[in-house]
Amino acid sequence: MTVRALPRPVSPAADLVSLLKPRLSSLVLCTVAGGMWLAPGELSLPRWVATLLGTAGTVGAANALNCWLERDRDRFMARTRLRPLPSGRMESGVALGFGILLAVFSLPLLAMASNGLTGCLGFLALLSYVAAYTPLKPKSPMAMLVGAIPGALPPLMGWTAVTGHIGIGGLLLFGILFAWQMPHFLAIALFRKEEYRNAGYMALPLVRGDDATRVWMLLWTVLLVVLSMLLVPPSWRSSPAGCCAASRGPGRGRRSSSASCISPGSSPRCSSPRAHAEPDLGRATARVSMATRRSASLPLLRGIPRASSRCGGPSSIAGAHALLFGTDVTEVFRCPGRTWDKPDRVKRVGPPGFEPGTNRL
């Protein structure tokens, strides 16, 4: 005799929360926070919190409306048939009203907490997810390309919330997340192929076959790697990072303090970086602590000023490279004879509170 446990009753409040897809929404908030953290500029803590709340509400509204639109197809898939609407625990009108109400309150909050551009991007994400991606899923396997747009917008929204404009750094973050979603979507489609068939979705494995799907996954993965490498400035890969940076502590830097940098046809420079250290701004650019890794970890995104150099690239980038790969405290020096293009901007290398000319926080 087989005894089956009765399903545990679910409260209406828990059903409303499940419409928001909390696990998915939490990941979206992580990408928004990442974009805000990497963006050049500052945002006060209250605006940080309000921006995240507005984003959470917008994402939740999109998810609730998605559940309402797909309520009939969800009952044919094992991972969705226990949701409140396909299981009959909630009236469809409740989910529709809940999603609309969230959108009405969340989009203005997002715009007021950050700026109008971020609010428009949030509206675009909501609209493309609900009005374009969801209806297109039963009609074309290319719906995943449309669905990747709202999935990749959150880090760009975090970027624009801080900067107020769409920069190359924000677009790069958008591209990375867009490319990441392709192998992610296709792997789920391969695993849930029969469920998609029963629900009437035009998944790529059902239309093109498993082999073609794997080729797509490989190509998008290669693109993802390429886009990710663009986060690393070329000077980090082609020039000796230790030429103009010396790290404290044995074995903490990527180059020893005695490393020399010799350009073809020129005399050795920076043969001993620490020997050239001076406490004034003319010879030392900054002292950067690990507590301010955000200010120097991604020079390409942060807009760190560059120096004219015959000694392996900007010294600020060399020091940031050492920080990114584990240096505790790094002193960044420039080689003898170097001149900064814009000396008044050197202070941007240091964290908030850095005192130019004193080399201390």
C-alpha positions, 0 to 999 in steps of 0.5 A: 500500500502506497501512502502519498503525503498531501500537498502542504497548504500555501498561504495567499501571501506566499503565492503572491511572493512566488509570482515575483520569482524571488530567486531570479529577481535576487540574481537580477538585483546582483547584476544591478548592484554590480553595474552601480559598483563598477560605474565611475561616480558616487551614489548616496546610500538612500538612493542606492537602496531606493534604486534597488527597490525600484528595480526589484519591483519592476522585475517582480512586475515583469515576472508576475505578468509573465506568469499571468500570460503563460498560465495555460502553458505552465501546467504542461511543464514540471517546473512550472505546473505547481505555480499558483495560476496553473495549479488553480490556487489563485485567480488570474485577475489577482495576478494581473492586478498585482503585476500592474500595481507593482509596475505603476509604483516601481517605475516612478520610484526607479526614475526618481531614485536614479534618473530618467534614463534608468527609469526608461531602461527599466520600462524597456526591460519590462515591456520587452519581457512581457510584450515581446519575449513572452508572446514570441516564445511559442512562435520562434526559437529566436525569442531567446534573443529578444528575451536576452535584452531585458535580462542584460539591461539590469547592469546597464541600468546600474551603470546609468543610475550612477553616471546618468548616461550610457557609456562604453563600460555599461554597454560592455556589461550589457554585452557580457550578460547578453552573451552569457544568457545564450548558453544558459537558455539553450542548456535548459532547452536541451534538458527540458526539450520534451516539456517545451514540446508539450507546452507548445514552445518553439525551442531551438533543439526542437527546431534545429536539433541538438547538434545545432544547439550545441554549436550555438552554445559554443559560439556564444561561449566564445563570444562571452570569453572575448567580451569578458577579456575586454574588461582587461586593458591591453597594457595589462597583457602586453606590458610588464606590470611591475615596471612602475609598481612595487608591492609591499610584502614578499611575493604579493605582487606579480613582478619583483621590485627589482624588475627592470623595463627596457624599451628598444633603443633606450636606457633601462628605466625603473630598474628599482621602482622603490628607489625612485619613490618620493612622498610628493605628487611629482614622483608618486601618484597615489597610495591605494588600499584594498578597501578602495579596490573599486576605485582602481580595479577596472581602469578601463571602466573607471577612466584612470588618466594615462601617462605618456610612457616608454616604460610599459604603460601607465603606472596607475594601470600597473598599480591597479593590476597589482591590486586586482590580483591580490596586492595588499597595499601598492605604491604606484610610481612613475618612471623618471622623465615621465610627464602626465598628460593632465596632472590635475586628474591624478587624484582620481586614481586614489579613493575618496579622501585622498589628499593630492601632494601628501601621498596619504589618505 
